[in-house]
Amino acid sequence: MKILAYKNKDLLGLSNMKKEEIKDILDTAGKMKSTLLQGNKRISCLQGKSMVTLFYEDSTRTRLSFELAGKYMSANSSHVSASSSSVQKGETLVDTARTIDRMGVDFIILRHPMAGAPHLIAKHVQASVINAGDGMNEHPTQALLDIFTMREKKGKIKGRKVAIIGDIAHSRVARSNIWGLMSLGAEVWLSGPPSLIPLEMERTGAKVTFQVEEALKNADVVMGLRLQRERQASGFLPGLREYSRYFGINERNLKYAKPDAIIMHPGPLNRGTELTSEVLASKNAVVEEQVTNGVAVRMALLFLLAERRKKGKEKKI
């Protein structure tokens, strides 16, 4: 029997995750996707287990993806939002997490606007904590599904050129993708307006350019990032039209990428701003497949964490 490489109690980020652990998750996700495509949406891997999605920010894709992943594996799933929780009465995040933990929950899926929030509660609960996005820090499960999609389409990650275009500064998706892709040997290029690319990004090992065409040149993967419209009001951008003109992904600048380059976006997207409708409709666009793969990856994570809990081989990070 294969010895699983992923031995941690929680899934908090990719910044310190070993490549063997990432590959373990991706391999398991492949098996879960095969199960989904066979039409079997009720397996008993998590029968008797319970999970809570604790979201302090709005979400559609991530929350629903986790909830479906749990249900497909026969887990009991509940949701708690900040607006309906005791946080409105002054309860702290740690107290809320500890209360949920004392109810016998196995998994707490946390999305929070504060960077480091999942790391904080993981120290205070017995449940396995999964980071579903913390501030501008990381969004590890999104990056894992992105990398899974890349590997599925390209066969391998090592040596592939991945261009990530857009608001790098405020993107937790970009940060997790950089860590995961660099760990697996990809060449990562970042591009966007100078006001939206922090100087420290070069210290990650990724290459930074303000010329989109340079980032796209011979790229195997092209990923657009959601442009948060409030950035324009904050003075980060002169206007959405100007952004789309110089940094939007379109049929013209895609000619610099490889002919078989796949087009990705973590969603939700602003059609016509980050990617044109023509690009989204092209045969190389895999945005909808990313959504399907998100369920498979989250099923894999729940399975791996459950296996570690069952064997008592828990290790906090």
C-alpha positions in Angstrom: 0.0 0.0 0.0 1.3 3.4 -0.9 2.5 5.5 2.0 0.9 8.9 1.8 3.3 11.8 1.8 0.8 14.3 3.2 1.0 13.9 7.0 -0.2 17.3 8.3 -3.2 17.8 10.5 -4.2 21.0 8.6 -4.0 22.5 5.1 -3.0 26.1 5.8 -0.9 27.1 2.8 1.6 26.1 0.1 4.5 28.4 1.0 6.1 25.6 3.1 4.6 22.5 1.5 7.0 19.9 0.0 6.6 18.9 -3.6 6.0 15.3 -2.6 3.0 16.5 -0.5 1.6 18.5 -3.4 2.0 15.5 -5.8 0.3 13.3 -3.3 -2.7 15.7 -3.3 -2.8 15.9 -7.1 -2.5 12.1 -7.5 -5.4 11.6 -5.1 -7.4 14.3 -6.8 -7.0 12.4 -10.1 -8.6 9.3 -8.5 -11.5 11.4 -7.1 -12.1 13.0 -10.5 -12.3 9.6 -12.1 -14.9 8.6 -9.5 -16.9 11.8 -10.3 -16.8 11.3 -14.0 -18.2 7.8 -13.6 -21.3 9.3 -12.1 -20.8 7.9 -8.6 -21.5 10.9 -6.5 -22.0 9.1 -3.2 -18.9 7.3 -1.8 -18.5 6.4 1.8 -14.9 7.7 2.5 -16.1 10.2 5.1 -19.2 8.5 6.4 -19.6 9.5 10.1 -17.4 12.6 9.6 -18.6 16.2 9.9 -17.4 19.4 8.4 -18.2 23.1 9.0 -17.6 25.9 6.5 -16.9 29.0 8.5 -16.9 31.9 6.1 -16.3 35.5 7.2 -16.3 36.6 3.5 -18.8 35.9 0.7 -18.1 33.0 -1.6 -19.9 30.9 -4.1 -17.4 28.6 -5.9 -15.2 27.8 -2.9 -17.9 27.2 -0.4 -20.2 25.2 -2.7 -17.2 23.2 -3.9 -16.2 22.2 -0.4 -19.8 21.4 0.6 -20.4 19.2 -2.5 -17.0 17.5 -1.9 -18.1 16.6 1.6 -21.5 15.4 0.6 -20.2 13.3 -2.3 -18.0 11.5 0.3 -20.9 11.1 2.7 -19.8 13.6 5.3 -22.3 15.8 7.3 -21.9 19.4 6.3 -23.0 22.6 8.0 -22.3 26.3 7.2 -21.7 29.2 9.5 -21.5 32.8 8.2 -20.2 35.8 10.1 -23.5 37.6 9.8 -25.4 34.8 11.5 -22.8 33.7 14.1 -22.0 34.9 17.6 -19.2 37.1 16.2 -21.9 39.7 15.9 -22.3 39.5 19.6 -18.6 40.1 20.2 -17.3 36.5 20.2 -13.7 36.2 19.0 -12.6 34.0 16.1 -10.8 31.6 18.4 -13.8 31.3 20.7 -16.1 30.6 17.8 -13.7 27.9 16.4 -13.3 26.3 19.8 -17.1 26.2 20.2 -17.5 24.5 16.9 -14.6 22.1 17.7 -16.3 21.0 21.0 -19.3 19.9 18.9 -17.2 17.0 17.6 -16.5 18.5 14.1 -13.7 16.8 12.1 -13.0 19.6 9.6 -13.3 23.4 9.8 -13.1 25.2 6.4 -12.2 28.8 7.1 -12.4 31.9 4.9 -11.4 35.1 6.7 -10.3 38.6 5.7 -7.4 38.5 8.2 -4.1 37.0 7.0 -3.1 34.2 9.3 -6.5 33.5 10.7 -6.5 29.7 9.8 -3.0 29.3 11.3 -4.4 31.0 14.5 -7.4 28.7 15.0 -5.5 25.5 14.0 -3.5 25.9 17.2 -6.6 25.9 19.3 -8.8 23.1 17.9 -8.5 19.4 17.4 -10.4 19.5 14.1 -8.4 19.7 10.8 -8.4 23.3 9.5 -8.4 24.0 5.8 -7.6 27.5 4.6 -10.2 28.7 2.1 -8.6 32.1 1.7 -7.1 34.4 4.4 -6.8 38.0 3.6 -4.2 38.8 0.9 -2.1 35.8 2.1 -3.0 32.5 0.5 -5.8 30.5 -1.1 -4.1 27.0 -1.3 -7.0 24.9 -2.5 -7.6 27.2 -5.5 -3.9 27.0 -6.4 -4.0 23.2 -6.0 -6.9 22.9 -8.4 -5.2 25.3 -10.8 -2.0 23.2 -10.7 -4.0 20.0 -11.1 -5.6 21.4 -14.2 -2.2 22.4 -15.6 -0.8 19.0 -15.0 -3.8 17.3 -16.5 -3.5 19.3 -19.7 0.3 19.6 -19.9 1.4 16.3 -18.5 3.9 17.8 -16.1 4.6 21.1 -14.3 8.4 21.1 -14.3 9.9 23.3 -17.0 6.5 24.8 -18.0 6.2 28.6 -18.4 3.2 30.0 -16.5 2.2 33.6 -17.0 0.0 35.1 -14.3 -1.5 38.5 -15.4 -3.4 41.0 -13.3 -3.7 42.3 -9.8 -0.8 40.4 -8.2 -0.7 42.7 -5.1 -4.1 41.8 -3.8 -4.3 38.2 -5.0 -4.0 35.3 -2.5 -4.6 33.0 -5.5 -1.4 34.3 -7.2 0.7 33.9 -4.0 -0.4 30.3 -3.5 0.1 29.5 -7.2 3.6 31.0 -7.1 4.6 28.8 -4.1 3.1 25.7 -5.5 4.4 26.1 -9.1 7.9 27.1 -8.0 8.0 24.0 -5.8 7.2 21.8 -8.7 9.8 23.4 -11.0 7.7 25.7 -13.2 9.0 29.0 -14.6 6.5 31.7 -13.3 6.1 35.1 -14.9 4.1 37.9 -13.4 2.7 40.9 -15.2 0.3 43.8 -14.5 0.3 47.5 -13.7 3.4 48.6 -11.7 0.9 49.7 -8.9 -0.4 46.2 -8.6 2.9 44.2 -8.4 4.7 44.4 -5.0 8.5 44.7 -5.2 8.9 41.6 -3.0 7.4 39.4 -5.7 10.8 39.1 -7.3 12.2 37.6 -4.1 9.9 34.6 -4.6 11.9 33.5 -7.7 9.2 34.5 -10.1 10.1 36.8 -13.0 8.3 40.2 -13.1 7.6 42.3 -16.2 5.3 45.2 -16.9 5.0 44.1 -20.6 2.3 41.5 -21.0 3.8 40.3 -24.3 7.0 39.5 -22.5 5.2 37.4 -19.9 3.2 35.7 -22.6 6.1 34.8 -24.9 6.2 31.0 -25.3 4.0 30.5 -22.3 2.5 27.1 -21.7 -0.2 28.4 -19.4 -1.8 31.9 -19.2 -3.8 32.8 -16.1 -5.8 36.0 -15.7 -6.7 37.3 -12.3 -9.8 39.0 -11.2 -9.5 42.8 -11.1 -11.2 44.0 -8.0 -13.1 47.1 -9.2 -12.5 48.9 -5.9 -8.8 49.2 -6.8 -9.8 51.8 -9.4 -11.5 53.9 -6.7 -8.4 53.5 -4.6 -6.2 55.0 -7.2 -4.4 51.8 -8.3 -5.7 52.1 -11.8 -6.5 55.0 -14.2 -9.6 53.1 -15.5 -10.9 49.7 -16.5 -10.8 50.5 -20.2 -7.1 51.4 -19.9 -6.4 48.2 -17.9 -8.2 46.1 -20.5 -6.2 47.7 -23.3 -2.8 47.2 -21.8 -3.2 44.2 -19.5 -6.3 42.3 -20.6 -5.8 38.9 -22.3 -7.1 39.0 -25.9 -6.6 37.2 -29.2 -3.9 39.7 -30.2 -1.5 39.3 -27.3 -2.2 35.6 -27.0 -0.3 35.1 -30.2 2.9 35.5 -28.2 2.1 32.4 -26.2 2.5 28.8 -27.5 -0.4 27.8 -29.9 -1.5 25.1 -27.4 -1.2 27.3 -24.3 -4.2 26.8 -21.9 -6.1 29.8 -20.7 -7.1 29.9 -17.0 -8.9 32.1 -14.6 -9.7 31.4 -10.9 -13.1 33.3 -11.1 -15.2 35.1 -10.7 -14.1 37.0 -13.8 -15.0 40.4 -15.3 -15.7 39.4 -18.9 -14.1 41.8 -21.3 -11.7 43.2 -18.7 -9.3 40.4 -17.7 -10.2 38.1 -20.6 -12.2 38.8 -23.8 -15.3 36.7 -24.7 -13.4 35.4 -27.7 -10.6 34.1 -25.5 -13.1 32.5 -23.1 -14.8 30.8 -26.0 -11.6 29.4 -27.5 -10.8 25.7 -27.4 -7.8 26.4 -25.2 -9.8 27.9 -22.4 -10.2 25.6 -19.4 -12.1 27.9 -17.0 -15.1 25.6 -16.6 -12.8 22.5 -16.1 -11.2 24.3 -13.3 -14.5 24.4 -11.5 -15.0 20.6 -11.9 -11.4 20.0 -10.8 -12.0 22.1 -7.7 -14.5 19.6 -6.4 -12.0 16.7 -7.1 -9.1 18.5 -5.3 -11.2 19.3 -2.3 -12.4 15.7 -2.1 -8.8 14.6 -2.2 -7.8 17.0 0.7 -10.7 15.8 2.9 -9.8 12.2 2.2 -6.1 12.7 3.0 -6.8 14.6 6.2 -9.3 12.0 7.3 -6.8 9.3 6.7 -4.2 11.0 8.9 -6.8 11.6 11.6 -7.8 8.0 11.5 -4.2 6.7 11.8 -3.4 9.3 14.5 -0.5 10.6 12.6 -1.2 14.2 13.1 1.4 16.9 12.7 0.7 20.6 13.0 2.4 23.1 10.7 
